[in-house]
């Protein structure tokens, strides 16, 4: 079994830890833009929820 790649927030650089509780692990948000998967930690996702729902490009927020 291979180890999954570590996930890091593209806004603040925080990394998801395998020791995080399940609720925190589920709060990470992934977006796919131009074939690239980007991750946001729960804090950054909460801060930019309107931008995400409005599908604004990352460079606007």
DSSP file (Angstrom, degrees, kcal/mol; ACC not computed):
  #  RESIDUE AA STRUCTURE BP1 BP2  ACC     N-H-->O    O-->H-N    N-H-->O    O-->H-N    TCO  KAPPA ALPHA  PHI   PSI    X-CA   Y-CA   Z-CA
    1    1 A X              0   0    0      0, 0.0     2,-0.2     0, 0.0     0, 0.0   0.000 360.0 360.0 360.0 131.2    0.0    0.0    0.0
    2    2 A X        -     0   0    0      1,-0.1     2,-0.4     0, 0.0     0, 0.0  -0.540 360.0-114.2 -87.6 153.7    1.4    3.4   -1.0
    3    3 A X        -     0   0    0     -2,-0.2     3,-0.1     1,-0.1    -1,-0.1  -0.711  35.0-115.7 -84.6 131.0    1.5    6.4    1.3
    4    4 A X        -     0   0    0     -2,-0.4     3,-0.1     1,-0.1    -1,-0.1  -0.318  35.9 -98.0 -65.7 150.2   -0.7    9.3    0.1
    5    5 A X        -     0   0    0      1,-0.1     2,-0.1     0, 0.0    -1,-0.1  -0.361  45.2-100.3 -64.1 145.0    1.0   12.5   -0.8
    6    6 A X        -     0   0    0     -3,-0.1     2,-0.5     1,-0.1    -1,-0.1  -0.439  35.2-135.1 -67.2 141.9    1.0   15.2    1.9
    7    7 A X        -     0   0    0      9,-0.4     9,-3.0    -2,-0.1     2,-0.4  -0.850  23.9-175.0-101.7 132.0   -1.6   17.8    1.4
    8    8 A X  B     -A   15   0A   0     -2,-0.5    31,-0.5     7,-0.2     2,-0.3  -0.962  29.5-109.6-128.3 146.5   -0.7   21.5    1.9
    9    9 A X  B  >  -b   39   0B   0      5,-3.1     4,-1.1    -2,-0.4    31,-0.2  -0.543  17.8-150.3 -72.1 130.3   -2.8   24.6    1.8
   10   10 A X  T  4 S+     0   0    0     29,-2.8    -1,-0.1    -2,-0.3    30,-0.1   0.655  93.5  46.9 -77.1 -14.3   -2.0   26.8   -1.3
   11   11 A X  T  4 S+     0   0    0     28,-0.3    -1,-0.1     3,-0.1    29,-0.1   0.901 131.4   9.0 -91.3 -48.9   -2.9   30.0    0.6
   12   12 A X  T  4 S-     0   0    0      2,-0.1    -2,-0.1     0, 0.0    28,-0.1   0.591  91.9-120.4-113.5 -13.8   -1.0   29.7    4.0
   13   13 A X     <  +     0   0    0     -4,-1.1    -3,-0.1     1,-0.3    27,-0.0   0.433  55.7 152.3  89.4  -1.5    1.2   26.6    3.6
   14   14 A X        -     0   0    0     -6,-0.1    -5,-3.1     1,-0.1     2,-0.4  -0.349  35.6-140.2 -61.7 141.9   -0.3   24.6    6.4
   15   15 A X  B     -A    8   0A   0     -7,-0.2     2,-0.4    26,-0.0    -7,-0.2  -0.838  12.5-117.0-108.3 146.5    0.0   20.8    5.9
   16   16 A X        -     0   0    0     -9,-3.0    -9,-0.4    -2,-0.4     2,-0.4  -0.654  30.6-147.5 -80.7 131.1   -2.7   18.2    6.7
   17   17 A X    >   -     0   0    0     -2,-0.4     3,-1.7     1,-0.1     8,-0.0  -0.773  17.1-135.3-100.8 141.2   -1.5   15.8    9.4
   18   18 A X  T 3  S+     0   0    0     -2,-0.4    -1,-0.1     1,-0.3     7,-0.1   0.693 107.3  63.2 -65.1 -15.2   -2.5   12.2    9.6
   19   19 A X  T 3  S+     0   0    0      2,-0.0    -1,-0.3     3,-0.0     3,-0.1   0.515  77.4 115.7 -86.4  -5.4   -3.0   12.8   13.3
   20   20 A X  S <  S-     0   0    0     -3,-1.7     2,-0.0     1,-0.1    -4,-0.0  -0.277  77.5-102.8 -61.2 148.8   -5.8   15.3   12.7
   21   21 A X    >>  -     0   0    0      1,-0.1     4,-2.1     4,-0.0     3,-0.5  -0.385  35.0-107.8 -69.1 156.1   -9.2   14.4   14.0
   22   22 A X  H 3> S+     0   0    0      1,-0.2     4,-2.1     2,-0.2     5,-0.1   0.835 117.1  55.9 -57.5 -36.8  -11.6   13.1   11.3
   23   23 A X  H 3> S+     0   0    0      1,-0.2     4,-0.8     2,-0.2    -1,-0.2   0.904 109.9  45.9 -64.0 -40.3  -13.8   16.3   11.4
   24   24 A X  H X4 S+     0   0    0     -3,-0.5     3,-0.7     1,-0.2     4,-0.4   0.902 110.6  53.3 -67.7 -41.1  -10.7   18.5   10.7
   25   25 A X  H >< S+     0   0    0     -4,-2.1     3,-0.9     1,-0.2    -2,-0.2   0.870 108.3  50.5 -62.5 -36.5   -9.5   16.2    7.9
   26   26 A X  H 3< S+     0   0    0     -4,-2.1    -1,-0.2     1,-0.2    -2,-0.2   0.676  98.4  67.9 -74.7 -16.9  -12.9   16.4    6.2
   27   27 A X  T << S+     0   0    0     -4,-0.8    -1,-0.2    -3,-0.7    -2,-0.2   0.572  73.7 107.4 -81.6  -9.3  -13.0   20.2    6.4
   28   28 A X    <   -     0   0    0     -3,-0.9     2,-0.4    -4,-0.4    13,-0.2  -0.464  62.8-144.2 -68.0 142.3  -10.1   20.5    3.9
   29   29 A X  E     -C   40   0B   0     11,-2.4    11,-2.5    -2,-0.1     2,-0.4  -0.916  10.6-161.4-114.3 133.3  -11.3   21.8    0.5
   30   30 A X  E     -C   39   0B   0     -2,-0.4     2,-0.3     9,-0.2     9,-0.2  -0.924   7.4-174.4-112.9 141.2  -10.0   20.7   -2.9
   31   31 A X  E     -C   38   0B   0      7,-2.8     7,-3.0    -2,-0.4     2,-0.5  -0.954  14.8-146.8-128.4 150.7  -10.4   22.7   -6.1
   32   32 A X  E     +C   37   0B   0     -2,-0.3     2,-0.4     5,-0.2     5,-0.2  -0.973  23.2 169.0-120.5 119.4   -9.5   21.8   -9.6
   33   33 A X  E >  S-C   36   0B   0      3,-2.4     3,-1.7    -2,-0.5    -2,-0.1  -0.984  70.7 -14.8-134.6 122.3   -8.4   24.6  -11.9
   34   34 A X  T 3  S-     0   0    0     -2,-0.4    -1,-0.1     1,-0.3     3,-0.1   0.860 128.7 -53.0  54.4  39.1   -6.8   24.1  -15.3
   35   35 A X  T 3  S+     0   0    0      1,-0.2     2,-0.5     0, 0.0    -1,-0.3   0.485 114.4 115.9  79.9   2.9   -6.1   20.4  -14.4
   36   36 A X  E <   - C   0  33B   0     -3,-1.7    -3,-2.4     2,-0.0     2,-0.5  -0.903  58.7-140.6-109.4 131.2   -4.3   21.3  -11.2
   37   37 A X  E     - C   0  32B   0     -2,-0.5     2,-0.4    -5,-0.2    -5,-0.2  -0.779  22.2-173.2 -89.7 128.4   -5.7   20.2   -7.8
   38   38 A X  E     - C   0  31B   0     -7,-3.0    -7,-2.8    -2,-0.5     2,-0.4  -0.936   9.0-148.4-122.3 146.0   -5.3   22.8   -5.1
   39   39 A X  E     -bC   9  30B   0    -31,-0.5   -29,-2.8    -2,-0.4     2,-0.4  -0.887   6.2-164.0-116.6 145.0   -6.0   22.4   -1.4
   40   40 A X  E     - C   0  29B   0    -11,-2.5   -11,-2.4    -2,-0.4   -31,-0.1  -0.993  20.9-127.9-125.3 134.3   -7.3   24.9    1.2
   41   41 A X     >  -     0   0    0     -2,-0.4     4,-2.7   -13,-0.2     5,-0.2  -0.292  36.3 -99.8 -70.3 164.7   -7.1   24.3    4.9
   42   42 A X  H  > S+     0   0    0      1,-0.2     4,-2.2     2,-0.2     5,-0.2   0.866 122.2  51.1 -56.3 -38.8  -10.3   24.8    6.9
   43   43 A X  H  > S+     0   0    0      2,-0.2     4,-2.0     1,-0.2    -1,-0.2   0.935 113.7  42.4 -66.8 -46.0   -9.3   28.3    8.1
   44   44 A X  H  > S+     0   0    0      2,-0.2     4,-1.8     1,-0.2    -2,-0.2   0.880 113.8  52.6 -68.4 -37.5   -8.5   29.6    4.6
   45   45 A X  H  < S+     0   0    0     -4,-2.7    -1,-0.2     1,-0.2    -2,-0.2   0.918 110.4  48.0 -62.8 -43.1  -11.6   27.9    3.1
   46   46 A X  H >< S+     0   0    0     -4,-2.2     3,-0.9    -5,-0.2     4,-0.2   0.897 111.8  50.2 -63.5 -40.5  -13.8   29.6    5.7
   47   47 A X  H 3< S+     0   0    0     -4,-2.0    -1,-0.2     1,-0.2     3,-0.2   0.826 120.9  33.7 -67.6 -32.1  -12.1   33.0    5.0
   48   48 A X  T 3X S+     0   0    0     -4,-1.8     4,-2.4     1,-0.2    -1,-0.2   0.043  77.3 122.2-114.2  25.1  -12.6   32.7    1.2
   49   49 A X  H <> S+     0   0    0     -3,-0.9     4,-2.6     1,-0.2     5,-0.2   0.866  76.5  50.1 -60.0 -38.8  -15.9   30.8    1.1
   50   50 A X  H  > S+     0   0    0     -4,-0.2     4,-2.0    -3,-0.2    -1,-0.2   0.893 111.0  49.3 -67.4 -38.5  -17.7   33.5   -1.0
   51   51 A X  H  4>S+     0   0    0      2,-0.2     5,-2.3     1,-0.2    -2,-0.2   0.896 112.8  48.0 -65.5 -39.8  -14.8   33.6   -3.5
   52   52 A X  H ><5S+     0   0    0     -4,-2.4     3,-1.4     1,-0.2    -2,-0.2   0.939 113.2  46.3 -66.1 -47.7  -14.9   29.8   -3.8
   53   53 A X  H 3<5S+     0   0    0     -4,-2.6    -1,-0.2     1,-0.3    -2,-0.2   0.830 111.3  52.5 -66.3 -31.1  -18.7   29.7   -4.3
   54   54 A X  T 3<5S-     0   0    0     -4,-2.0    -1,-0.3    -5,-0.2    -2,-0.2   0.470 108.9-128.8 -80.5  -1.5  -18.5   32.6   -6.8
   55   55 A X  T < 5 +     0   0    0     -3,-1.4     2,-0.2    -4,-0.2    -3,-0.2   0.821  45.0 170.0  56.0  36.0  -15.9   30.6   -8.7
   56   56 A X      < -     0   0    0     -5,-2.3    -1,-0.2    -6,-0.2     5,-0.1  -0.541  41.2-102.6 -72.6 141.7  -13.5   33.6   -8.7
   57   57 A X    >   -     0   0    0     -2,-0.2     3,-2.0     1,-0.1     4,-0.4  -0.307  31.8-111.6 -61.3 150.3  -10.0   32.7   -9.9
   58   58 A X  G >  S+     0   0    0      1,-0.3     3,-1.5     2,-0.2    -1,-0.1   0.815 112.9  66.4 -54.3 -35.1   -7.4   32.5   -7.1
   59   59 A X  G 3  S+     0   0    0      1,-0.3    -1,-0.3     2,-0.2    -2,-0.1   0.683  94.4  59.6 -66.9 -15.1   -5.6   35.6   -8.2
   60   60 A X  G <         0   0    0     -3,-2.0    -1,-0.3     1,-0.1    -2,-0.2   0.655 360.0 360.0 -84.2 -16.2   -8.6   37.7   -7.3
   61   61 A X    <         0   0    0     -3,-1.5    -2,-0.2    -4,-0.4    -1,-0.1   0.358 360.0 360.0-129.8 360.0   -8.6   36.6   -3.6
